[in-house]
Each structure stands twice: as structure tokens, then as C-alpha cells.
Amino acid sequence: MNSPPSSLASLLSSVPNAYQGAAPPAEEGSHDAIIMTYLRDAYEPVEDRYYPPYRPPAPRGVPPSPPDPVVPIPATLANIGAALANATETPFSVTLPPAVGMDEAFTDTLDRGEMGGKRRKAPHERAGWKEMDDEKHRDAAEAAATLIAFEEEERPAKRQAKSKEARAEQNRKAQQLFRRKREEKIKQLELDAMALTSTRVRLAAAEARLSELALELEAKMIETQGLRRALATATSIAGLSVVKPDGALVLSPEEYEGRDRARATPAHLEAGCDGLARAARQLAKANRRQREDVRAAHEASQHAQA
């Protein structure tokens, strides 16, 4: 004698989900197996069924490569980098112009009608909704009255009149739907035009800023090579060493007394300049992250106040 099938609650409790492992298979041909097969095929989270999985964007303010803690940073160079990080007139600290008035424009356009007309109605206030509800109640009342009171000879005439009214009502609703779709399309085009205008302004500012930064970078590279050549010429003629025992360059008068007098060759000087360039890059990464953190905190405070 076959045993009665299990309750639906017990079957649902055994259905696997995103946080549980696979349930043990039921016996083939049993009631449990049939229901479990249906549940296994039909049970799927809605967000996984209709939408692609969400992938969080990359965090803001992260440099192209992480800071390298192995590279030594002299204290004097760290002080120079800190002073540069606090400067307000550096070209790389200038932010792009914001999208001025976009939030207000979006809100105003969405709340307005076609071409900036009257206030946009809520979905339940739009044309046709009340009429459709009234028609539903009216049709139900007419159907009930027809079954009770109308006679057989009156039904063809009523049906013909109702058919004409139904076609007219259908045409009217189709026109309302067309006007509503046209209004939404015009609103979307207006929003796209405003967003495009703001984007073009920001893009022009970014292009001018990148051009200025590229020119500044080229000038600094030429200046750096010239300073290296001048330093190498001065040290080779005077026979002085500006390299410390750890291979770093002497950057202050206090460090000059502790220099390694034996490291006076051009190779030692070139190695010290390369180490200075690596340390300067790490300081630039730290300054950039600090500026991004300050900017993110400022934006968060503005959103909180709004």
C-alpha cells in the first residue's frame, strides 16, 4: 500500500535556494518526485530570472597601480609632497565644472506636461483611467440588468448600439494612448538634449585641462632632464658626492654631512635620481588618494544636507 504524499510545507522546506545545498532526490515515480521536479524547474529568484547579475562599479579614487610600500621615501621628500598636496593652485587639483541645474531640470521636466505645459498628472489621474473604471462597473451592471430585465427582442438593438459606443470608446482610448506616448517621448528627448549640452561643456573643459596637463608634463620632463644634467656636471667637476649611504639623494643641508663621500660617480648619481623618481611617484599616488577621499567626503556631506 502506497504511503500518503508528504505535505506541501515539508516539500517547500526541502527546496534548494541560494543559501542551501541541493536537496536529496526523491524516489522516481512517487508523488514527492513529481512535485519536487515541478518546484525545481519553477523555483527561481525573480531578479535572476529577468535581470542580469549586478556587478558593483570600481571604487572611485583608486590609482592605476597601488602604492608600493617597498620603495623608500625620504623624510625631506615626504615634507615636499605634503606641502604640494595642500596647495590649491596646482593644475591636477582643479575639478571639472559640475552639471549645473541638471537635477532641477529633470525634476521640472518630469513634473510638467508636453512642451512645458501643465503639471504632469499621476497615473491614476490621467485621462482614460476613470472612464475605464466606470466602464467596468457599467458593463457589470448592464450585464446583470440584461439577464434579469431585458427581453429577447430588445437585445439586438442594444447590442448594436453598444457595439458602436465600444468602437468609439476604443478609438478615443487609442488617441489618448498615442498622445501620452508622444508626450513621454518628447520629455525624454528634452532630457537627453539637456544632458548632452551639459556633457559637451564638461567635455570641452576636460579636453582643455588635458591639453594643459600634457604641456605641463612635457615641460617638467625637460626640466627634470636638465636638472639631472646640471647636477651631474657640478658633481663631476667638483668631485662631490650628493648620495647618502642608502643610495638616496641628499635633499637638505642636514643630510649633507652624512653623505657617502665614496659615492661620487655618475652611476651612483643616476641611481639616486631613479630612486627619487620612484619615491616621488609613490607620494603622488598618496596625494591623489587623499584628494579623492576629501572630495568624496565633501560630496557625501552635501548629499546628506540635501
LINFENCOR-V592037 format. One record per residue. RES is the residue in three letters. NEAR is the number of other C-alpha atoms within 10 Angstrom. Layout:
# LINFENCOR-V592037
{{RES NEAR} {RES NEAR}}
This chain:
# LINFENCOR-V592037
{{MET 3} {ASN 5} {SER 7} {PRO 8} {PRO 11} {SER 10} {SER 9} {LEU 12} {ALA 8} {SER 9} {LEU 15} {LEU 12} {SER 10} {SER 15} {VAL 16} {PRO 16} {ASN 14} {ALA 8} {TYR 6} {GLN 9} {GLY 10} {ALA 11} {ALA 13} {PRO 9} {PRO 10} {ALA 14} {GLU 10} {GLU 9} {GLY 8} {SER 13} {HIS 15} {ASP 19} {ALA 15} {ILE 14} {ILE 15} {MET 20} {THR 14} {TYR 11} {LEU 15} {ARG 14} {ASP 8} {ALA 9} {TYR 13} {GLU 13} {PRO 10} {VAL 8} {GLU 10} {ASP 10} {ARG 10} {TYR 8} {TYR 8} {PRO 8} {PRO 9} {TYR 8} {ARG 6} {PRO 6} {PRO 6} {ALA 7} {PRO 6} {ARG 10} {GLY 15} {VAL 13} {PRO 13} {PRO 7} {SER 8} {PRO 10} {PRO 14} {ASP 12} {PRO 9} {VAL 7} {VAL 14} {PRO 14} {ILE 18} {PRO 15} {ALA 10} {THR 13} {LEU 16} {ALA 15} {ASN 11} {ILE 12} {GLY 18} {ALA 15} {ALA 10} {LEU 15} {ALA 18} {ASN 12} {ALA 10} {THR 10} {GLU 9} {THR 10} {PRO 12} {PHE 12} {SER 14} {VAL 10} {THR 11} {LEU 13} {PRO 12} {PRO 11} {ALA 14} {VAL 9} {GLY 10} {MET 14} {ASP 10} {GLU 10} {ALA 15} {PHE 17} {THR 10} {ASP 14} {THR 20} {LEU 17} {ASP 15} {ARG 15} {GLY 18} {GLU 18} {MET 11} {GLY 13} {GLY 10} {LYS 10} {ARG 13} {ARG 16} {LYS 12} {ALA 8} {PRO 8} {HIS 9} {GLU 10} {ARG 12} {ALA 14} {GLY 16} {TRP 13} {LYS 12} {GLU 12} {MET 13} {ASP 11} {ASP 12} {GLU 14} {LYS 12} {HIS 12} {ARG 12} {ASP 12} {ALA 12} {ALA 11} {GLU 14} {ALA 12} {ALA 12} {ALA 11} {THR 15} {LEU 10} {ILE 9} {ALA 9} {PHE 14} {GLU 9} {GLU 9} {GLU 8} {GLU 10} {ARG 12} {PRO 10} {ALA 10} {LYS 12} {ARG 11} {GLN 11} {ALA 11} {LYS 12} {SER 12} {LYS 11} {GLU 12} {ALA 13} {ARG 11} {ALA 12} {GLU 16} {GLN 12} {ASN 12} {ARG 13} {LYS 17} {ALA 13} {GLN 12} {GLN 15} {LEU 14} {PHE 12} {ARG 13} {ARG 16} {LYS 12} {ARG 13} {GLU 15} {GLU 15} {LYS 13} {ILE 15} {LYS 20} {GLN 15} {LEU 12} {GLU 16} {LEU 17} {ASP 13} {ALA 12} {MET 16} {ALA 15} {LEU 12} {THR 13} {SER 17} {THR 14} {ARG 11} {VAL 15} {ARG 16} {LEU 14} {ALA 12} {ALA 15} {ALA 15} {GLU 12} {ALA 12} {ARG 17} {LEU 14} {SER 12} {GLU 13} {LEU 14} {ALA 12} {LEU 11} {GLU 12} {LEU 12} {GLU 11} {ALA 11} {LYS 12} {MET 11} {ILE 11} {GLU 12} {THR 14} {GLN 11} {GLY 12} {LEU 12} {ARG 15} {ARG 12} {ALA 12} {LEU 14} {ALA 19} {THR 13} {ALA 12} {THR 16} {SER 15} {ILE 8} {ALA 9} {GLY 14} {LEU 17} {SER 21} {VAL 26} {VAL 27} {LYS 21} {PRO 13} {ASP 10} {GLY 18} {ALA 22} {LEU 24} {VAL 20} {LEU 16} {SER 10} {PRO 8} {GLU 9} {GLU 14} {TYR 16} {GLU 12} {GLY 13} {ARG 20} {ASP 17} {ARG 15} {ALA 13} {ARG 18} {ALA 18} {THR 15} {PRO 15} {ALA 11} {HIS 19} {LEU 23} {GLU 16} {ALA 15} {GLY 19} {CYS 18} {ASP 14} {GLY 18} {LEU 20} {ALA 13} {ARG 15} {ALA 21} {ALA 19} {ARG 16} {GLN 21} {LEU 21} {ALA 18} {LYS 19} {ALA 18} {ASN 17} {ARG 18} {ARG 16} {GLN 14} {ARG 16} {GLU 17} {ASP 15} {VAL 12} {ARG 14} {ALA 14} {ALA 12} {HIS 12} {GLU 12} {ALA 12} {SER 11} {GLN 10} {HIS 9} {ALA 8} {GLN 7} {ALA 6}}
